[in-house]
């Protein structure tokens, strides 16, 4: 069944999100109005100190195959995300058997 999260991110405030998957499934991330940064630590997600981050572009849906201990995203820790350019809505769908 999975779960769906939709939240509004304040400009340049770093949020921690747990993408951990207890069972195999898919993950969809959709930044609605501004690009977001995804990083493994809070400092890298920040727009002032960040050097190691991945950009997800606004208006694009990103799909990932995940399972416990396998996949592109970190499974044992939360990821940090930030909207450095403005207030945006982020939609996350974790589709799995849980």
N, C-alpha and C positions, 0 to 999 in steps of 0.2 A: 504494500500500500504506500508507504513512504510518508513524506511530509512536505509541506510548502511553506516557505517563509517569504514575507514581503516586508521590507522595512525602508524607511527614509534615512539616508545618511546625510548628516550635516557636513558642510564644506570643511575639509581638512581636519576632520576628527577621525582617528584611527579606531576601528572596531575589530574585535576578535570574534571569529566565527568558527565553529567546530563542524568540519565537513566529514568527520569520521563515519565510516559505513560499517555497521555491524554485520550486514549480509551483502552479497553481490547486488549490484544495481547500477543505475545511471544517475548522474548529477547534471542539472541544467542551471546555468547562471546567466542572468539577463540584466545588465545595467541599462536603465531606461533612458536617462537624459544626459548624463555626463560619463566620461571614461572613469574607470576605477583602477586602482593599483592593488595587486595581490602580492603579499610577501610572507616570509617565514618569521619575521620578527617586527615588532612595533616600529622601530626606528627606520627600517627599510620601506615600510608602507607610507611613512610621512613624506609630505612634499618638500620639506626643508632639509631633511637628512637622508632621504632614501637613495640608495645606489643599486640595490639588488631587488628588483620587483618585476612583476609581469603585468602588462597593461591589458585590460579587457575593455574593448571599445563599446561605447554607448550604442544602443539599438541593435546589437548583435546577440544572439543566443549562443552560448557555448555549452557543448555537451561533452561529458567525460564518462568513460566506463570505469567503475570502481568496485573494489571488494576489500575486505579486511586485509591490510598489509600490502595491497597491490594497487597501483594506479599512480597517476600523475600528481595528485594532491597528497599532502601529508596525512597520514592515517593516525598518528599517535599524538598529535598536537593540533591546536587551533591555528588557523591561518589568520593573517591580519589584512584588512582591506581598508581602503581610503578613497575618498572622492576629492582629489586635490583642486578641482576646477569649479565646483558648485554643489548645491543641494541636489541629490539624485535619489531615485527609488531603485532598489536592487531586489530582483525576484530570484529566489533560489528554490529549486525543486529537487528533492532527493527521492528518487523512485527506486524502492527496494522491497524485499519481502517482509520487512519488519513492520 
